[in-house]
Amino acid sequence: MTASVVDTRSLIDIAQATREAARQLAVLSTEDRNEAIATLATALEKATPDILAANAEDCQASVDNISAALYARLQLGESKLKSAIAGVRDVANLPDPVGAMQIKRELDKGLILKRVTCPLGVLGVIFEARPEALIQITTLAIKSGNGVILKGGKEAIRSCTELVKVIQAALAKTKVNPDAVQLLTTREEIRGLLELDEYVDLIIPRGSNSFVRYVQENTKIPVLGHADGICHLYIDKAADFQQAIEITIDAKTNYPAACNAIETLLVHRDIAEEFLPQVATALQAKEVKLLGDEVTRSFLDIPAATEDDWKTEYSDLILAIKVVDNIEAAIAHINTYGSKHTDAIVTEDNTTAATFLAQVDAAGVFHNCSTRFADGFRYGFGAEVGISTQQMPPRGPVGLEGLVTYKYQLVGNGHVVATYTGANAKAFTHQDLV
């Protein structure tokens, strides 16, 4: 197949081609897949001027039509692209998730059971803006032996088209069939992709909460994603003030459009009078708009926070503040209004911290550090396909381990179940083998 993203085939034809390419990819050696990833990284470096030019066109076309938060995600820039390419190489250096033997057990002499990891098959990934997400997801898909059908937002159409053009051309020089990576370009194709349960094994949506909910409600295919990123930071009465202020500033202002930025700050009543003016001054110096409950507003001259503010993902320089009586009240608030993404506590009391870490129901629970660390790259996953807030695994930033499943392989020598049933049934040995 030629390395082009201009495709006149039907969606089913594309899905069938991706599935066949995924089957071929699944049986390639670790070396072959790593070589493809290395080739991809080099190609992206060489194509940097063209990729950035395409992204600049997207940004120019969208500057007046999308929110500031979405525009921040859309902007690629040389440093962000370099970081994404570094992530590609990091993934190549990670252990191969495919073919790992999780169980090797003798059921009886000559009857050996193995549980071995294998690719999921075909991933359907739908995302708004963030062109670098396309790079991360494609790399993880190749490493884990999966095909991927990508659908970027219309605001990133030029960036995505250029990226997939480069990726397919690079893969054509390797043993990976370029059909393993496909790009959809129209809004109408989203609904069609969600109906491809015969060909697609997992849908990964990345975008706004309304967008993710739409995906979850309109497909039979399993969905991995989070609909909201309502993250909290709780400042305990035993907190180090300087540390608490620095963590608050980082968690809110480092990248406010990120899903792991905090939206609510909870402060223990015993330190509110002293701490709130200090943290407010630091936040307002960063142009953060503050909203507060009644107690907070008795210390700060700021607008009132409403019930809806505790439920809102601002993705902007806006922070709601609430004073709580104790650790129990903080945990109750988080478990009521949080989105099970990432929540953190600042305290020097390890017993209080242990209570928080154990009782807060979230994919990430942190002690004395910023919620912004909730990221696949920072966790050492190389990159991530998304963040899952579901209870069942995978949970949190999902890297390679979330893109494989397993199969049971049983090898015998004429063994039959009848031998192990009835009055004279033979016993199983059930011995784990090294």
Residue pairs with C-beta under 8 A, 6 or more apart in sequence:
1 17
1 172
1 177
1 178
1 179
2 172
3 165
3 168
3 169
3 171
3 172
3 178
4 165
4 168
5 161
5 164
5 165
5 168
5 183
5 185
7 14
7 182
7 183
9 17
11 184
11 189
11 192
11 193
11 196
12 196
12 199
14 149
14 182
14 184
15 122
15 149
15 196
15 198
15 199
15 200
16 199
17 179
17 182
18 122
18 147
18 148
18 149
18 179
18 180
18 182
18 199
19 121
19 122
19 147
19 199
20 177
20 179
21 147
21 176
21 177
21 178
21 179
21 180
22 119
22 121
22 122
22 145
22 146
22 147
22 180
24 176
24 177
24 180
25 33
25 119
25 142
25 145
25 146
25 147
25 176
25 177
25 180
26 98
26 118
26 119
26 145
26 146
27 145
28 145
28 175
28 176
30 96
30 98
30 99
32 174
32 175
32 176
33 96
33 142
33 143
33 145
33 176
34 92
34 143
35 174
35 175
36 142
36 170
36 171
36 174
36 175
36 176
37 88
37 89
37 91
37 92
37 139
37 142
37 143
38 89
38 92
39 170
39 171
39 173
39 174
40 88
40 138
40 139
40 142
40 167
40 170
40 171
41 85
41 88
41 89
41 92
42 170
43 166
43 167
43 169
43 170
44 51
44 81
44 84
44 85
44 88
44 135
44 163
44 166
44 167
44 170
45 85
47 162
47 166
48 78
48 81
50 162
50 166
51 76
51 81
51 131
51 159
51 162
51 163
51 166
52 76
52 77
52 78
52 81
54 158
54 159
54 161
54 162
55 74
55 75
55 76
55 77
55 131
55 156
55 158
55 159
57 158
58 74
58 131
58 155
58 156
58 157
58 158
58 159
59 71
59 74
59 75
61 155
61 158
62 71
62 74
62 155
63 71
65 155
66 74
66 129
66 155
67 315
68 257
68 316
69 256
69 257
69 315
69 316
70 128
70 129
70 155
70 257
71 129
72 255
72 257
73 128
73 129
73 130
73 257
74 129
74 130
74 131
74 155
74 156
74 159
76 131
76 132
76 159
80 132
81 132
83 132
84 132
84 135
84 136
84 383
85 135
87 135
87 136
87 139
87 377
87 382
87 383
88 135
88 139
88 383
90 377
90 382
90 383
91 139
91 140
91 143
91 382
91 383
91 400
92 139
92 143
93 382
94 143
94 381
94 382
94 399
94 400
96 143
97 117
97 143
97 144
97 400
97 401
97 403
97 404
98 117
98 118
98 119
98 144
98 145
98 404
99 116
99 117
99 118
100 116
100 117
101 114
101 115
101 116
102 115
102 116
102 117
102 406
103 113
103 114
103 115
103 432
104 112
104 113
104 114
104 432
104 433
104 434
105 112
105 113
105 114
105 430
105 431
105 432
105 433
106 112
106 113
106 429
106 430
106 431
106 432
106 433
107 113
107 410
107 428
107 429
107 430
108 415
108 420
108 426
108 428
108 429
109 429
110 412
110 413
110 415
111 410
111 411
111 412
111 413
111 415
112 410
112 411
112 412
112 433
113 408
113 409
113 410
114 408
114 409
114 410
114 411
115 406
115 407
115 408
115 409
116 406
116 407
116 409
117 404
117 405
117 406
118 145
118 404
118 405
118 406
118 407
119 144
119 145
119 146
119 403
119 404
119 405
120 144
120 146
120 201
120 202
120 403
120 404
120 405
121 146
121 147
121 200
121 201
121 202
122 146
122 147
122 148
122 149
122 199
122 200
122 201
122 202
123 137
123 141
123 146
123 147
123 148
123 149
123 200
123 201
123 202
123 203
123 204
123 385
123 403
124 148
124 149
124 151
124 193
124 194
124 196
124 200
124 202
124 203
124 204
124 221
125 133
125 137
125 148
125 149
125 150
125 151
125 203
125 204
125 205
125 206
125 385
126 151
126 190
126 193
126 203
126 204
126 205
126 206
126 207
126 211
126 215
127 133
127 134
127 137
127 150
127 151
127 152
127 153
127 205
127 206
127 207
128 152
128 153
128 155
128 156
128 206
128 207
128 208
128 211
129 152
129 153
129 155
129 156
129 207
130 156
130 206
131 152
131 156
131 159
131 160
131 163
133 206
134 150
134 152
134 159
134 160
134 163
134 164
135 163
135 383
136 376
136 383
136 384
136 385
137 148
137 150
137 204
137 383
137 385
138 148
138 150
138 167
138 181
139 382
139 383
140 382
140 383
140 384
140 385
140 399
140 400
140 403
141 147
141 148
141 180
141 181
141 385
141 403
142 171
142 176
142 180
142 181
143 382
143 400
144 400
144 403
144 404
145 404
146 180
146 403
147 179
147 180
147 181
147 182
148 180
148 181
148 182
149 182
149 183
149 184
149 193
149 200
150 160
150 164
150 181
150 182
150 183
150 184
151 183
151 184
151 185
151 189
151 190
151 193
152 159
152 160
152 183
153 207
154 187
157 185
160 183
160 185
161 183
161 185
164 181
164 182
164 183
167 178
167 181
168 178
168 181
169 178
171 177
171 178
171 180
171 181
172 178
184 190
184 193
191 218
193 200
193 203
194 203
194 215
194 218
194 219
194 221
195 219
196 221
197 219
197 220
197 221
200 221
201 221
201 222
202 221
202 222
202 223
202 224
202 403
203 215
203 219
203 221
203 222
203 223
203 224
203 225
204 223
204 224
204 225
204 385
204 386
205 211
205 212
205 215
205 216
205 223
205 225
205 386
206 212
206 225
206 386
209 227
209 228
209 313
212 225
212 226
212 227
213 227
215 223
215 225
216 223
216 225
216 227
224 385
224 386
224 388
224 390
224 394
224 398
224 402
225 386
225 387
225 388
225 389
226 259
226 339
226 340
226 341
226 386
226 387
226 388
226 389
227 339
227 389
228 313
228 339
228 341
228 389
229 258
229 259
229 260
229 261
229 263
229 313
229 315
229 339
229 341
229 342
229 387
230 263
230 264
230 311
230 312
230 313
230 337
230 338
230 339
230 341
231 251
231 259
231 260
231 261
231 262
231 263
231 264
231 338
231 339
231 341
231 342
231 343
231 344
231 371
231 374
232 262
232 263
232 264
232 265
232 266
232 330
232 333
232 334
232 337
232 338
232 343
232 344
233 247
233 248
233 251
233 262
233 264
233 265
233 266
233 343
233 344
233 345
233 346
233 371
234 266
234 267
234 268
234 324
234 327
234 330
234 334
234 343
234 344
234 345
234 346
234 356
235 244
235 248
235 265
235 266
235 267
235 268
235 271
235 275
235 279
235 346
236 268
236 327
236 330
236 345
236 346
236 347
236 349
236 352
236 353
237 268
237 269
237 270
237 271
237 347
238 347
238 348
238 349
238 352
239 268
239 271
239 275
239 346
239 347
239 348
240 346
240 348
241 271
241 274
241 275
241 278
243 346
243 368
244 275
244 279
244 346
245 278
245 279
245 282
247 344
247 346
247 368
247 369
247 370
248 262
248 265
248 279
248 282
248 283
249 282
249 283
249 286
250 370
250 372
251 261
251 262
251 344
251 370
251 371
251 372
252 261
252 262
252 265
252 283
252 286
252 288
252 317
252 319
253 283
253 286
253 288
253 317
254 261
254 370
254 372
255 261
255 372
256 314
256 315
256 316
256 317
257 315
257 316
258 315
258 372
259 313
259 315
259 341
259 387
260 341
260 342
260 364
260 371
260 372
260 373
260 374
260 375
260 387
261 315
261 371
261 372
262 319
262 344
262 371
263 312
263 313
263 314
263 318
263 319
263 320
264 309
264 310
264 319
264 320
264 321
264 322
264 333
264 337
265 279
265 319
265 320
265 321
265 322
266 321
266 322
266 323
266 324
266 330
266 333
266 334
267 275
267 276
267 279
267 296
267 321
267 322
267 323
267 324
268 323
268 324
268 325
268 326
268 327
268 330
269 295
269 323
269 324
269 325
269 326
272 295
272 296
272 299
272 323
273 299
276 296
276 299
276 300
276 321
276 323
277 299
277 300
280 290
280 300
280 302
283 290
283 319
284 290
286 317
287 317
288 317
288 318
288 319
289 317
289 318
289 319
290 300
290 302
290 303
290 318
290 319
290 321
291 302
291 303
291 304
291 305
291 309
291 318
291 319
291 320
291 321
292 300
292 302
292 303
292 304
292 305
292 320
292 321
292 322
293 304
293 305
293 321
293 322
293 323
294 304
295 322
295 323
296 302
296 305
296 321
296 322
296 323
297 304
300 321
302 321
305 320
305 321
305 322
309 320
310 320
310 322
310 333
310 336
310 337
311 337
312 320
313 339
322 333
324 330
324 333
327 352
327 355
327 356
330 345
330 356
331 355
331 356
331 359
331 360
334 343
334 360
334 361
334 362
335 359
335 360
335 361
338 360
338 361
338 362
339 389
340 361
340 362
340 363
340 389
340 391
341 362
341 363
341 364
341 374
341 387
341 389
342 362
342 363
342 364
342 365
342 366
342 371
342 374
342 396
343 360
343 362
343 364
343 365
343 366
343 371
344 365
344 366
344 367
344 368
344 369
344 370
344 371
345 352
345 353
345 356
345 357
345 365
345 366
345 367
345 368
346 367
346 368
347 353
347 356
347 367
347 368
353 367
353 368
356 365
356 367
357 365
357 367
362 389
363 374
363 387
363 388
363 389
363 395
363 396
364 371
364 374
364 396
366 373
366 374
373 379
374 387
374 396
374 397
375 384
375 397
376 382
376 383
376 384
376 385
376 387
376 397
376 398
376 399
377 383
377 384
379 397
379 399
381 397
381 398
381 399
381 400
382 399
382 400
383 399
384 397
384 398
384 399
385 398
385 399
385 402
385 403
386 397
386 398
387 396
387 397
387 398
388 394
388 395
388 396
388 398
388 402
389 395
393 402
394 401
394 402
419 425
419 426
420 426
420 427
420 428
